[in-house]
Amino acid sequence: MLDIRYEAMPSGAIAVIAQVRAKTGKEQELRSATLPLVSQVRSEPDNVLYFLHEDRGQPGHFVFYEIFASREAFDAHNGTEHVQRWFKLLPDLAEGGVEVMQLTILGQ
């Protein structure tokens, strides 16, 4: 069970929703390349929350929900070796790369 407490959320936390869609026929390859990110990102020091989802109606459409302690933590995340390695796979596996929406968390 998760033990996330709203009152413990860092005041400068940033939420991110990102999505990527596999090229036709590359769904399993993208899934296999993406699943290891879950444990790798969750072990980053300033990652607060990280979920990977797959659209039940569109296999190969992956949606990430992420919270990092700060914008700097998110920037550091994007520079990690595991994320950079994953980005390099996307031209062969994904349609158009990653769409990212950065959100400010309100009501903390």
C-alpha positions in Angstrom: 0.0 0.0 0.0 1.2 3.5 -0.8 1.9 5.8 2.0 1.6 9.2 0.3 0.5 12.0 2.5 -0.8 15.2 1.0 0.6 17.3 3.8 4.1 15.8 3.1 4.1 16.9 -0.5 7.1 19.3 -1.1 5.9 22.8 -1.7 7.7 23.1 -5.0 6.6 19.8 -6.4 5.9 19.4 -10.1 3.5 16.9 -11.6 4.0 15.6 -15.1 1.7 13.7 -17.4 3.4 12.3 -20.4 2.3 10.0 -23.2 4.0 8.0 -25.9 2.4 5.8 -28.6 4.1 2.8 -30.2 4.5 2.4 -33.9 2.3 -0.2 -35.4 3.8 -3.6 -34.6 6.2 -2.2 -32.0 3.8 -2.3 -29.0 5.6 -5.1 -27.2 9.0 -3.7 -27.9 8.1 -0.3 -26.5 6.4 -2.0 -23.5 9.5 -4.0 -22.8 11.8 -1.0 -23.1 9.5 1.1 -20.9 8.7 -1.2 -18.0 12.2 -1.1 -16.4 11.8 2.7 -16.0 9.2 2.1 -13.2 11.7 0.8 -10.7 14.6 3.0 -12.0 12.6 6.3 -11.7 11.1 5.4 -8.4 14.6 5.0 -6.9 15.6 8.5 -8.0 16.1 10.6 -4.8 13.6 13.3 -5.6 10.9 11.2 -7.2 7.7 11.4 -5.2 5.4 9.3 -7.4 5.7 7.5 -10.7 3.0 5.4 -12.4 3.1 3.9 -15.9 -0.3 3.1 -17.5 -1.3 1.5 -20.8 -4.6 2.4 -22.5 -6.8 -0.7 -22.4 -8.5 0.3 -25.6 -5.2 1.2 -27.5 -2.4 -1.2 -26.6 0.9 0.5 -27.1 -0.4 3.9 -25.9 1.5 4.6 -22.6 0.7 7.3 -20.2 3.0 8.3 -17.3 1.9 10.2 -14.2 4.9 11.5 -12.2 5.5 13.8 -9.3 9.0 15.2 -8.6 10.0 17.3 -5.5 11.0 20.3 -7.7 11.5 21.4 -11.3 15.2 20.8 -10.8 14.5 17.2 -9.8 12.4 16.7 -12.9 15.3 18.2 -15.0 17.7 15.9 -13.3 15.4 12.9 -14.0 15.4 13.7 -17.7 19.2 13.7 -17.7 19.6 10.3 -16.0 21.3 7.5 -17.9 18.2 5.3 -17.9 15.9 8.0 -19.3 18.4 9.1 -21.9 18.8 5.5 -23.0 15.0 5.2 -23.3 14.8 8.4 -25.3 17.3 7.0 -27.8 15.0 4.0 -28.5 12.0 6.1 -29.3 12.7 7.0 -33.0 12.5 3.3 -33.8 9.6 2.4 -31.5 7.3 5.4 -31.1 5.2 7.6 -33.2 6.3 11.2 -32.8 8.1 11.0 -29.5 6.9 11.9 -26.0 4.2 14.5 -25.3 4.7 16.1 -21.9 2.4 18.3 -19.8 4.0 19.9 -16.7 1.6 20.8 -14.0 1.7 22.9 -10.9 0.1 21.2 -8.0 -2.5 23.4 -6.4 -4.2 23.1 -3.0 -1.2 21.8 -1.1 
